[in-house]
Amino acid sequence: MRYKKRKYFLAGRINIIQRSKIRELFEKASKMENVISLGIGEPDFDTPDVIKDAAKRALDEGYTHYTPNAGIPEFREAIAEYYKDFYKVDVEVDNILVTAGAYEATYLAFQSILEQGDDVIIPDPAFVCYVEDAKIAEAGIIRIPLREEYKFRINPDELVEAITKRTRMIVINYPNNPTGAVMNKSTVKAIADIAQDYNIYILSDEPYEHFLYEGAKHYPMIKYAPDNTILANSFSKTFAMTGWRLGFAIAPKQVIRDMIKLHAYVVGNVTSFIQIAGITALRDKRSWEAVETMRRVYDERRKLVLKYLNEMPHIQPFKPKGAFYIWAKIDPELDMSSEDFANWLLDNARVVVIPGTAFGKQGEGWVRISYATEKEKLIEAMERMKEALSKL
């Protein structure tokens, strides 16, 4: 018997994953000259020298071998110390898993908790990976809107209404990408109570926790619902270490055990000398001084961009108190979709912003602007946008 020849074989589940609209816009921009990107969600700072030096030393000291699947014990101890020092939260070392960034931590959480027949509640708008992770896990996806009138925080009443017998997990992300919103203590407590009352897990993705402005504070979910929370965090934003791929998950023992099991077959372990550098990042005061410097610079840029946007026609910013994004509303009278507006700005101002629909249907009518770009480029981008919009 002869079989029909095929050029390649692909699993059907790969086709359910959608390509990011963010990348599509970047590809268009890459073919154009003199473009300023306000699209990328990445610090423009270099990793602090003290952390880079620690990695170099670790290489010279022979940290080039496998580590325990869950991570180097001393690094996990440093993570536990960090939560005790910053938030007065006791975390057991055995409840910590070192991951290849928060991306892997969220993927492991979806795969470990959800399966066909389960539902996960994901805010709208939300960071792009959550919906795709849910699809791979074959879970049902329930979107709840983040509304401007509620300062883009989850409304606990709407959350309760969305819960069914199939609900297994809620996703939250504060400080928020894409809106820059922050959560207040009362809402965090309300979500924690709901999760405990309905016996569901919270995946709390918290990589922007140190970029807060105007006196805003961060309230880690594990402080209020430790038995129901899977916390994902990353060194990428805090220490400008996006290319290092270093993050971690904290979860109840029964969950972290299975996440480690899957992690062992997906990654094995995070690079050993990078974990050693992570210890220095958490314990050396010089790394935290660098974080505060970055935060102050981001705050100056935030104020600068807000001032420009508030003076421009046809666009109105929401005032963020966290992360390094501004969520801006497009003038409805323009009769442009978010994608149309983003493409129009690229064509007419040579500036990249991200259409709100990249983050969900509720993002229609909005764009995300990143101010993780040096001041001179930000000013030039704002001037270009102002000139282009004034002609409409």
N, C-alpha and C positions, 0 to 999 in steps of 0.2 A: 504494500500500500504506500502510495506517495502522498506526502502532505504539501499543501500549497506553501510556497516560499513567501516569507514576509521579510521586509527590511528590518523591522524591529518589533518587539513585544513590549507593551506597557500595561500596567495594572489600571483598571477602570477608575479606581479611586483618585489617581493623579489628576484626572480630568475635572474633578469637582473643585480643585484648588484654583482660585482666580488669581491672575497676575495683578500685582499692585498697580493702581493708577498713578501712584507716586512715581514709580519707575518709568512708566510710559511718558510722563511729562519730562522727566530728566533726559530720556533718550532723545526727545524732540529738541530739547535745549542744547544737547551736546553737539548737534549738527548746525548750531547757530553761533555767530561770533558776538563777543562783547555782552555776554549774558551774566547777570548777577543772580545767584540762587538764594532765595529765602525759603527754600523748601526742605533742606536736609535737617533731620533731627539729630544732629551730632555736634558736640562741643568743638569749637574751632581752636581751643587751647591744646597745647602739648601736655602729655602726661608729666606730672611733677618729677623733677630730677631725682628726688630721694627714692621714688618708686622704681624708676628705671635703673638706678644704681643698685638697688636691692636685687633686681632680676639678674643683672650682670654678675653680681657676687654669687648668687645662687647657682648660676651656670658654672662658674669657676669652682664652686664647692661640690659639684657633682650632682646637682638636682636635675638629672636628665633621665630618670627612670620612672617606672610605674609608681603610682601612689595607691592607697586604699581607694576603692570605688567612691566612697562618700567624701573623700578629700583628706588632705594631711591633717592629722588631729590638732596640731598647734594652730593651724589656720581656722579650723572650726571653733576652737576655743576663743580665738580672737574675735570671731563673729559674735559669739555668745557674750563676750565682754563688752563689745560695742553696744548691744541692745541693753545691757545692764547699765552702762555708763550714760547713754544718751536718753533712754526712755524708761529706765528703772523696771525693765521687763526681764524676768528670769527665763532663759532659754537653755534647755539641755543640749549638750553637744551632740548627743545621739539623734536629735531632732533636726539636725542641719545637714544638708547635702550641697556640696560645691558643684556648680553647673557651668556649662559653657555659655555664660551670659544669662540674663533673665528670659531670653527667648527659649532656651532649653528648659528652664524651670517651668514656664507656662505650658510648654508642650507636654512635659512629663505629668503635670497635674491633670491636664485634659485626658491623657491616655490612661492614667491610673484611676481616675474617678468616674469617667463617663463611658457609656457604651450605647448601643442601639436601644431605643426605648426610653432613654433618659433625656431630660431637658436641661439646658444651661441658659441662664439669664445674662445677657450682655447689653450694656448700655449702648445708646445710639445718640451721638457719634462715639466711636471708640477706636483705639489703636487697631491696625489692620490684622494683626496675627490672630486675635481671639476667635473670630468667625471661622477662619481657615482651620485652626486647631480643632474647633468643634466639628467641622465637617469631616476631618480625618478620623475623629473619634466616633463618627456616625451618630452624633447626638442631635436632638432637636434644638433649634436656636430661637430663643424668645428675646426680642429687642425691647428695651424700655427707653423712652426718650429722656435725654438730658435737656432741660428747658432753661431758656435765658432767664425767665422770671424766678427760677429757683437757683440762679447763679451756677447753672450746669452741674448741680449736685444731684445725686440720686434722691428721688422723693420716696421716703419710706412707705407712704400709702400706696403709691403706684407699684412699688416693689411687691408688697403683699398681694395686691390684685393679680400680679403676674405669676405668682407661685401656684403650682398644681402638684398633684401626687407624683408627677414624673420629674419634678425639679430636683436636681442633685447639687447644683452649684450656681453661685452668683459671682460675676467678675466685677471687680472695682479697680480703679486706677486713679489714685490721687497722690500728689499733684497730677493734674490730668493732661494727657495728650489725647486730643488736639487743643482743648479749650483753654488750658492754663488755669482752670478752676482748682480751688482747694476745698477740702472737706472741713466742716466744723465738728467739734467734739460731740455735740448732741446727735448729729446725723450718723456719725461713726457708731455711737452707742446704740442708736435705734436699729441700724443694720445688723450689728452684732446680736442684739436681742432677737431680731427676726430669724436670723440663721440658727440660733439655739432653739427657739420655739418650734421651728419647722424641721429641725434636724437636717440642715443642708450645709454644704461647705461654701466658704468664701475664698475665691482666689483673689488675693490682694496684691496687685502689681505696683511696687513703690520705688521705682528707680530715680524719681525726681525729688525725693524727700528733702534734700538739702538746698534746693533752689526755691526759696520762699521770700516774699517781699511784704512790706507794709505791716510787719508784725505778725504775719500769718504763721501758724504752727502746724506741725505734722503729728498725726495720731495713728501710730501703727495698729493695724487691726488685731494683731496677735495680743495686744494688751487687753482687748475687750472681749474677744472670743477665741482664746487660745486653742480650744479643743475643736473648733470648727474652721480654723483659718489655715490656708496654705499661702504663705507669704513668698513672693518672688521679688528678688532684688538684684542689683547689678552694680558693678564698679564702673561701668561704661560712662555714665553721665556724671556721677559724683566726682570721680578722679580723672575724667577725660581719658578713659581707657577703652574706647569702643573697639579697637582692633585687637585687644588682648583676649577678648571673649571670657570674661570672668564674672560669675554671678553666684547666686546661691538660692536655695529654697529652705524654708522652715515650715515644718508641718507636724501634726500629731504622729506619734510613733507608728501607728498602724498604716498611715499613709506614706510617710517618708520611707518606710521599709520597702514598700512596693515601688516607689519612685526610684530608689537606689537600684533595685533589681532591673528595672527597665534601662536606667542610665548606664548600668554596667555593660549592656549589649549595644547601646546607641553610641556612647562616647568612651566608655571604659573609665577614664579619669581625665580631669582637666590637667593641662600641662603643669608639670611639677614646679618648675622654677617660677611660673606665673603665680601659683598659689603662695610661694614664699614671698614674692613681691606684694601679694595681697596682705600678708601679715604686717609688713611695713606700712602699707597704705592706712591700715586701721590703727596702728599703734604709735606711729611717729607724728609728733605735733606739726612737723613741717608740711606733711601732706594735708593736714586739716587747715593750716594757714593758707595753702594754695586753694583749697576749696572755698574758703571765705573770700579770697581775692576774686575768684571766678564769679561767685555769687554777687559781689558788689558790682563787677563789670556788667554782668547780665542785667542787674537792676538799672544801671545807667542806660543801657541800650533799650530796655523795656520802656523807660520814661521817654526816651528819644523817639522811638517808633510810635508810641501812643500820641505824643504831641503832633507828629506829622500826620498821622491818620485822622486825628480829630479835626485837622485843618483841611483835609481833602474832601472834595465832593464825591458822592456816590459810594462811600464806604464808611462803616461805623464800627469801631472796635469794642469788643467786650474787654473790660479791664482785668487782666489776669493777676493773680497773686502767687503763682507758682509755675514751675517748669521754665521753658524759654520759648514759648509760643504765644502768639496773639491770634485770637479767633475773631475774624472780622466779618461783619454782615454786609452783603452786597445790596445796593439800592434796588428795591423791587421794581422801580420805574424803568430801570434799564432793560428789564425783560430778558435777562441773561441767566442761564443756568450757571452753577458753580464751575462746571467744566468749560463752558463758553467764556466765562469771565477770566479764568486762569489762562486759557489759550490766548484770549485777547490781550491780556497784560504781557504775556510772553512776546507776542507779535509786535505790540505797539510800544512797549516800554523796555523790552528785553530784561524782564524780571520774572523769576519763577516763584509762584506761590502755589499752594496745594489746594485743589478743589475740595470743599467740605464733603462731597459725596464719596471721596476716597475712604471716609471713616464711617459711612452709613447713610441711609436715606434722610435722616434728620439733619445731615450736614448740608443739604440743599439750601442754597442761598447764602452760604458762608465760604470763607477760605481760611486756610491756616498759614500764618506768616511766622517763620522762625527768625529770632534775633540772635542766634548763635553764629554771628558773622561779625567781622571787625567793623568798628565804628565808621570808618571812611566808606566802606562798601554799603553799609546800611543807609548812610546819608545820601549817597549817590542813587541807591535803589528808591528811596523815598522821593527824591526829587524827580526821578523818571516817572514814578507812578503818579505823582501830583500833576506833572505836566500832561501826561497822557489822559488822565481822568478829567482834567479841566477842559479838554476838547470835546468831551461827550455831550 
